[in-house]
Amino acid sequence: MFEEYKYRVEAHCHTNPVSGCSEIYPADLVKNYKEKGVDAVLITNHFTPDLKDRFTSDDKALDFYFNDYELAKQAGDKLGVAVLWGLEIRFTENTNDYLLYGIDRDDAKQVLGLLGGGLCNFRQQFHSPRSILIQAHPCRSNITPIDLTLVDGIEAFNMHPHHNSRVAFAAKIAQQSGLITTCGTDYHHLTHEASGLMCFKRMPKDNYDFVTLLRSKEYVFDINGFTVIPPQK
C-alpha cells in the first residue's frame, strides 16, 4: 500500500515560538521529519485571538506568525522537504480548534479579524473556494459539539500523546458524516514525530494543491507504520 501511496505528508505540526506550547524550533522540526523519511510538512501553528492583542498591528502579528514558516521553509529547501502551511484557528466562543488549509497571507489577515466571533459567523464571512476547514481532534474532553455542516472534514486520527483524542469516536463520526477525513501527529514534543501521516500518490505542489488532494480522498494514513484506509464516501 505504501508503495502506491508513497508520498508521506505531515498535516498537523507546531513550532516554537509561534506555538508556545511546542518545544520544537522550525529548522529542528524539518530535520526530525527528514530523518523519518517524510516528504512534506504543513506548519499549522496556533492562530488565536491573543495573537492580535500582542502586537500593535495585524501586519506585525502576521510577520511574527509567518516567521516560523519561513525558517522551516529555508531548512526544507536545504534538506529536500517541502514545507507548506495552514492555520489551527480558535474562536472566542469556545476551545474548539479547526485546521484551515488552502489559504494565503491575505486570507490569514481576514481570518485574524474574525477570531473574535464564532464558527457560524466565520463560515458566513469567510469565502474562499480554494480552502478547506477541518475540525481538529473533535472528541477531546474540552470540545463543544458543533453542526457538522459548518466544516468540510474531521481529523479522525490526532496522535498527540499527551491528550486523549478518543480516536475511536472521532473515526466513527468521520465515517458516519461522509466528510473528508484527515490525520495528523499534532507534533509538539520530541519522540512522537511522524506518528500520524497522510500518504498520497503524488506530492502536493502548494497549499492549494494539498486541498485538491484532500478533496480527492485518494490517500491512506500511516499511523506509526500501520496502514489505515479512511472512508471514501
PLY file of the C-alpha trace (Angstrom):
ply
format ascii 1.0
element vertex 233
property float x
property float y
property float z
element edge 232
property int vertex1
property int vertex2
end_header
0.00 0.00 0.00
2.77 2.44 0.92
4.48 1.71 -2.40
1.44 3.12 -4.22
0.80 5.95 -1.76
4.47 6.75 -1.33
4.48 10.49 -0.59
4.30 10.99 3.17
2.89 14.27 4.45
2.54 15.68 7.96
-0.68 17.73 8.08
-0.60 18.96 11.70
2.51 20.19 13.50
3.63 23.11 15.66
6.81 25.12 16.15
8.21 27.44 18.77
7.97 30.41 19.35
4.69 30.91 17.44
3.09 27.96 19.24
4.47 28.48 22.72
3.26 25.01 23.75
5.71 23.44 21.27
9.28 22.64 22.24
10.38 22.26 18.62
12.04 25.04 16.61
11.31 25.29 12.87
14.63 24.02 11.50
14.72 21.19 14.05
11.23 20.09 13.06
12.23 19.80 9.41
15.43 17.93 10.33
13.50 15.47 12.53
10.95 14.81 9.79
13.65 14.40 7.15
15.18 11.68 9.32
11.77 9.95 9.37
11.59 9.95 5.57
8.73 12.47 5.38
8.35 14.29 2.07
6.29 17.33 3.14
5.11 19.06 6.30
2.37 21.61 6.83
3.19 24.03 9.63
-0.16 24.60 11.39
0.68 26.85 14.30
-1.98 28.13 16.68
-3.84 31.14 15.29
-5.82 32.52 18.23
-7.37 35.85 19.29
-4.48 36.69 21.63
-2.15 36.87 18.61
-3.94 40.03 17.52
-3.75 41.52 21.01
0.02 41.06 21.37
1.02 43.36 18.51
0.38 46.97 17.51
-0.92 45.98 14.06
-2.26 42.96 12.24
0.67 43.06 9.84
3.17 42.80 12.71
1.20 39.93 14.16
1.31 38.15 10.80
5.03 38.86 10.38
5.64 37.12 13.71
3.35 34.25 12.81
4.87 33.55 9.40
8.49 33.83 10.52
8.39 30.24 11.83
7.10 29.05 8.46
9.84 30.96 6.61
12.54 29.45 8.83
11.10 25.98 8.31
10.93 26.51 4.55
14.57 27.60 4.44
15.53 24.38 6.21
13.24 22.36 3.97
14.78 23.80 0.81
18.21 22.68 2.03
17.14 19.22 3.14
14.66 18.37 0.40
11.48 18.52 2.49
8.54 20.50 1.08
7.20 22.95 3.67
3.65 24.25 3.33
1.37 25.86 5.90
-2.12 26.13 7.28
-3.73 27.61 10.38
-5.03 25.97 13.53
-7.65 28.53 14.46
-9.68 29.03 17.61
-12.57 31.43 18.11
-13.53 33.16 21.33
-16.81 31.20 21.63
-15.19 28.02 22.98
-11.95 26.00 22.98
-12.59 24.09 19.74
-9.77 24.07 17.19
-10.04 23.99 13.40
-7.41 23.37 10.74
-7.74 25.75 7.82
-5.87 24.70 4.67
-5.51 26.31 1.25
-5.08 29.99 2.03
-2.61 32.83 1.52
-1.45 35.70 3.73
-4.34 37.94 2.71
-6.74 35.20 3.76
-4.91 34.85 7.08
-5.31 38.58 7.70
-9.05 38.30 7.14
-9.26 35.27 9.43
-7.42 37.19 12.15
-10.23 39.73 12.16
-12.88 37.01 12.52
-11.49 35.14 15.52
-13.49 37.29 17.92
-16.71 35.72 16.67
-17.67 32.10 16.30
-17.64 29.28 13.80
-21.02 30.13 12.27
-20.06 33.77 11.74
-16.73 32.70 10.27
-18.42 30.49 7.68
-20.75 33.32 6.75
-17.97 35.90 6.40
-15.01 33.96 5.03
-15.43 32.80 1.45
-12.52 31.07 -0.26
-13.38 28.25 -2.67
-9.78 27.04 -2.56
-9.74 26.50 1.21
-10.99 23.68 3.42
-11.90 23.65 7.13
-11.25 20.56 9.25
-12.31 20.17 12.86
-9.21 19.16 14.81
-9.40 16.42 17.47
-13.22 16.66 17.73
-13.66 14.25 20.64
-11.39 15.63 23.35
-12.98 16.42 26.71
-12.99 20.20 26.25
-14.65 20.17 22.82
-18.10 21.67 22.26
-20.25 19.69 19.78
-20.84 21.55 16.51
-23.11 21.43 13.49
-21.00 19.32 11.15
-22.40 21.12 8.10
-20.14 24.02 9.14
-16.93 22.06 8.45
-15.56 20.22 5.46
-13.85 17.44 7.34
-12.86 15.70 10.56
-9.39 14.97 11.92
-10.17 11.39 12.88
-6.67 10.43 14.00
-4.89 13.01 16.16
-1.78 11.34 17.54
-0.74 13.83 20.25
0.45 11.54 23.09
-0.45 13.95 25.90
-4.15 14.27 25.06
-6.97 11.75 24.90
-8.39 12.49 21.45
-10.71 9.46 21.60
-9.82 8.49 18.07
-12.33 5.61 18.03
-15.19 8.07 18.44
-13.63 10.61 16.08
-13.20 7.95 13.40
-16.83 6.87 13.86
-18.05 10.47 13.44
-15.91 10.85 10.32
-17.23 7.61 8.84
-20.87 8.42 9.55
-20.67 12.01 8.33
-19.09 11.24 4.97
-16.87 14.32 5.40
-13.22 14.48 4.43
-11.17 12.51 6.94
-7.65 13.51 7.92
-4.95 12.51 10.38
-2.02 14.32 11.91
0.68 13.94 14.52
-0.16 17.26 16.23
3.57 17.42 16.80
4.74 19.50 19.77
7.37 17.38 21.52
10.35 15.18 20.75
9.89 11.43 20.26
6.46 11.41 18.60
7.32 13.00 15.25
5.58 11.47 12.22
3.15 9.40 14.31
0.23 10.21 12.02
0.98 10.85 8.36
-1.17 11.21 5.26
0.14 9.30 2.24
-0.61 10.35 -1.34
0.14 9.05 -4.81
1.81 12.35 -5.69
3.33 15.29 -3.89
1.25 18.39 -3.08
2.53 21.24 -5.24
1.47 24.05 -2.89
-1.09 24.95 -0.20
-3.96 24.85 -2.69
-2.93 21.58 -4.28
-2.91 19.99 -0.83
-6.62 20.87 -0.64
-7.13 19.28 -4.05
-5.55 16.08 -2.76
-7.78 16.10 0.33
-10.89 16.56 -1.76
-9.88 13.67 -4.00
-9.96 11.31 -0.98
-7.18 9.39 -2.70
-4.91 8.77 0.26
-4.20 6.46 3.16
-2.86 7.06 6.66
0.41 5.89 8.15
-0.21 5.55 11.90
3.22 4.64 13.28
3.76 2.20 10.42
0.21 0.78 10.36
-1.85 1.42 7.23
-5.30 2.89 7.82
-7.69 3.30 4.90
-10.14 6.17 5.56
-13.78 6.07 4.43
-14.18 7.12 0.80
-17.84 8.15 0.55
0 1
1 2
2 3
3 4
4 5
5 6
6 7
7 8
8 9
9 10
10 11
11 12
12 13
13 14
14 15
15 16
16 17
17 18
18 19
19 20
20 21
21 22
22 23
23 24
24 25
25 26
26 27
27 28
28 29
29 30
30 31
31 32
32 33
33 34
34 35
35 36
36 37
37 38
38 39
39 40
40 41
41 42
42 43
43 44
44 45
45 46
46 47
47 48
48 49
49 50
50 51
51 52
52 53
53 54
54 55
55 56
56 57
57 58
58 59
59 60
60 61
61 62
62 63
63 64
64 65
65 66
66 67
67 68
68 69
69 70
70 71
71 72
72 73
73 74
74 75
75 76
76 77
77 78
78 79
79 80
80 81
81 82
82 83
83 84
84 85
85 86
86 87
87 88
88 89
89 90
90 91
91 92
92 93
93 94
94 95
95 96
96 97
97 98
98 99
99 100
100 101
101 102
102 103
103 104
104 105
105 106
106 107
107 108
108 109
109 110
110 111
111 112
112 113
113 114
114 115
115 116
116 117
117 118
118 119
119 120
120 121
121 122
122 123
123 124
124 125
125 126
126 127
127 128
128 129
129 130
130 131
131 132
132 133
133 134
134 135
135 136
136 137
137 138
138 139
139 140
140 141
141 142
142 143
143 144
144 145
145 146
146 147
147 148
148 149
149 150
150 151
151 152
152 153
153 154
154 155
155 156
156 157
157 158
158 159
159 160
160 161
161 162
162 163
163 164
164 165
165 166
166 167
167 168
168 169
169 170
170 171
171 172
172 173
173 174
174 175
175 176
176 177
177 178
178 179
179 180
180 181
181 182
182 183
183 184
184 185
185 186
186 187
187 188
188 189
189 190
190 191
191 192
192 193
193 194
194 195
195 196
196 197
197 198
198 199
199 200
200 201
201 202
202 203
203 204
204 205
205 206
206 207
207 208
208 209
209 210
210 211
211 212
212 213
213 214
214 215
215 216
216 217
217 218
218 219
219 220
220 221
221 222
222 223
223 224
224 225
225 226
226 227
227 228
228 229
229 230
230 231
231 232
